[in-house]
Amino acid sequence: QVQLRETGGGWLQPGGSLRLSCGVSGVTSDSYAIAWFRQAPGKEREPLACISPSDNRSTYVDSVKGRFTISGDKAKNTVYLQMDNLKPEDTADYYCATDSKPGLCTYYFVTRAWRYLEVWGQGTLVTVSS
């Protein structure tokens, strides 16, 4: 059974950087594509970034391009989300998700079908405030 666990959240001031980790258990982290999402208070969950192990390609939504970087470490069975130049509007619960079905980054991530992804972590809170 695949399980995901996010860690690395916390409080920081605007302009700071933070690296979130998505620990994968049950399969190797390069078995399935993995995506990061976030949900701010009172708002819908939104996709952020997706990494596909088959071709090592990364996909980002426009709002985080150039600030967020998704990467994987097979040896640690972990996928990371490096977040730079953080802003107060980045305050949210951050989640990673995966699915055994193909097309996570090319279909589910780019459509609202990501709502139906099989496996989600419990989330980690990031607060950006001065």
Solvent accessible surface area in square Angstrom, and as a share of the most:
residue,aa,sasa,rsa
1,Q,186,0.83
2,V,26,0.15
3,Q,107,0.48
4,L,13,0.06
5,R,157,0.57
6,E,2,0.01
7,T,52,0.30
8,G,38,0.37
9,G,30,0.29
10,G,31,0.30
11,W,150,0.53
12,L,22,0.11
13,Q,105,0.47
14,P,58,0.37
15,G,47,0.45
16,G,24,0.23
17,S,62,0.40
18,L,39,0.19
19,R,128,0.47
20,L,0,0.00
21,S,24,0.16
22,C,0,0.00
23,G,28,0.27
24,V,11,0.07
25,S,55,0.35
26,G,57,0.55
27,V,40,0.23
28,T,69,0.40
29,S,10,0.06
30,D,58,0.30
31,S,55,0.36
32,Y,60,0.23
33,A,16,0.12
34,I,3,0.02
35,A,0,0.00
36,W,0,0.00
37,F,0,0.00
38,R,19,0.07
39,Q,64,0.28
40,A,21,0.16
41,P,110,0.69
42,G,92,0.89
43,K,137,0.58
44,E,108,0.48
45,R,61,0.22
46,E,64,0.29
47,P,25,0.16
48,L,0,0.00
49,A,0,0.00
50,C,0,0.00
51,I,19,0.10
52,S,18,0.12
53,P,49,0.31
54,S,105,0.68
55,D,79,0.41
56,N,119,0.61
57,R,172,0.63
58,S,48,0.31
59,T,46,0.27
60,Y,50,0.19
61,V,37,0.21
62,D,116,0.60
63,S,72,0.47
64,V,0,0.00
65,K,117,0.50
66,G,87,0.84
67,R,33,0.12
68,F,5,0.02
69,T,70,0.41
70,I,6,0.03
71,S,48,0.31
72,G,48,0.46
73,D,43,0.22
74,K,135,0.57
75,A,103,0.80
76,K,136,0.58
77,N,38,0.19
78,T,14,0.08
79,V,4,0.02
80,Y,20,0.08
81,L,0,0.00
82,Q,57,0.25
83,M,0,0.00
84,D,53,0.28
85,N,82,0.42
86,L,1,0.00
87,K,76,0.32
88,P,74,0.47
89,E,120,0.54
90,D,0,0.00
91,T,33,0.19
92,A,0,0.00
93,D,52,0.27
94,Y,0,0.00
95,Y,31,0.12
96,C,0,0.00
97,A,0,0.00
98,T,1,0.01
99,D,3,0.01
100,S,60,0.39
101,K,83,0.35
102,P,122,0.77
103,G,27,0.26
104,L,4,0.02
105,C,10,0.06
106,T,113,0.66
107,Y,118,0.45
108,Y,28,0.11
109,F,6,0.02
110,V,91,0.52
111,T,52,0.30
112,R,137,0.50
113,A,14,0.11
114,W,15,0.05
115,R,102,0.37
116,Y,164,0.62
117,L,8,0.04
118,E,101,0.45
119,V,29,0.17
120,W,66,0.23
121,G,10,0.10
122,Q,115,0.51
123,G,13,0.12
124,T,16,0.10
125,L,100,0.50
126,V,0,0.00
127,T,40,0.23
128,V,4,0.02
129,S,46,0.30
130,S,120,0.77
